């Protein structure tokens, strides 16, 4: 009898490279910006807090940078969102 040996391939978790896009504050991020990004089908994003205060940056996974910029720009240029406050700069 011959025994066949199977090679076990270990899956190495890939480290995501996050790119800072815009500055915002945590209040805007928590209540609006993360929902705008998730509705735009952006999968990997987070808030990177500054050392002082409640301001920080919106960080997005490197392959999704252009898509995230487009989603945020489309939100600003949408006519029903014309009177809203600038939530990122």
C-alpha positions as CSV (number, residue, x, y, z in Angstrom):
1,X,0.0,0.0,0.0
2,X,1.2,3.4,-0.8
3,X,0.4,6.3,1.3
4,X,0.0,9.6,-0.4
5,X,1.2,12.6,1.5
6,X,-0.5,15.9,1.1
7,X,1.4,19.1,1.4
8,X,-0.2,21.5,3.8
9,X,0.1,25.1,2.7
10,X,0.0,27.7,5.4
11,X,-1.9,30.8,4.6
12,X,0.2,33.8,5.6
13,X,-1.9,36.7,6.5
14,X,-1.1,39.7,4.3
15,X,-0.5,43.0,6.0
16,X,-2.7,45.7,4.6
17,X,-1.0,48.9,3.6
18,X,-3.2,51.8,4.7
19,X,-3.0,55.2,3.1
20,X,-4.2,58.4,4.8
21,X,-6.7,60.3,2.5
22,X,-8.3,63.2,4.3
23,X,-8.4,64.8,7.7
24,X,-11.7,64.7,9.7
25,X,-12.8,64.6,13.3
26,X,-14.0,61.5,15.1
27,X,-17.6,62.7,15.4
28,X,-18.0,63.0,11.6
29,X,-16.3,59.7,11.0
30,X,-18.4,57.8,13.5
31,X,-21.7,59.1,12.4
32,X,-21.4,59.7,8.7
33,X,-18.1,59.0,6.9
34,X,-17.8,55.3,7.7
35,X,-21.4,54.8,6.4
36,X,-20.6,56.7,3.2
37,X,-17.5,54.5,2.7
38,X,-19.3,51.3,3.4
39,X,-22.2,52.2,1.1
40,X,-19.6,52.8,-1.6
41,X,-18.3,49.2,-1.2
42,X,-15.0,50.2,0.4
43,X,-13.9,47.2,2.5
44,X,-10.9,48.3,4.5
45,X,-10.9,51.7,6.1
46,X,-10.3,53.1,9.6
47,X,-9.9,56.3,11.6
48,X,-6.3,57.2,12.6
49,X,-6.5,59.5,15.6
50,X,-4.1,62.4,16.1
51,X,-2.1,62.5,19.3
52,X,-4.0,65.5,20.6
53,X,-7.7,66.2,20.3
54,X,-10.4,64.3,18.5
55,X,-9.1,65.0,15.0
56,X,-7.5,62.4,12.8
57,X,-7.3,60.9,9.3
58,X,-9.4,58.6,7.2
59,X,-7.1,55.7,6.2
60,X,-8.0,53.3,3.4
61,X,-6.4,50.1,2.1
62,X,-4.0,51.0,-0.7
63,X,-5.8,49.2,-3.6
64,X,-9.0,51.0,-2.8
65,X,-7.7,54.6,-2.6
66,X,-9.0,55.7,-6.0
67,X,-12.4,54.2,-5.4
68,X,-12.6,55.8,-1.9
69,X,-11.7,59.2,-3.3
70,X,-14.4,58.8,-6.0
71,X,-17.0,57.8,-3.4
72,X,-16.3,60.7,-1.2
73,X,-16.2,63.2,-4.1
74,X,-19.5,61.8,-5.4
75,X,-21.1,62.4,-2.0
76,X,-19.9,66.0,-2.0
77,X,-21.1,66.7,-5.5
78,X,-24.5,65.1,-5.1
79,X,-27.2,67.8,-5.3
80,X,-29.1,66.5,-2.2
81,X,-25.9,66.9,-0.1
82,X,-25.1,70.4,-1.3
83,X,-25.9,72.1,2.0
84,X,-24.0,69.8,4.3
85,X,-20.9,70.7,6.3
86,X,-17.5,69.7,5.0
87,X,-16.9,66.5,6.9
88,X,-13.4,65.9,5.6
89,X,-10.7,68.2,4.3
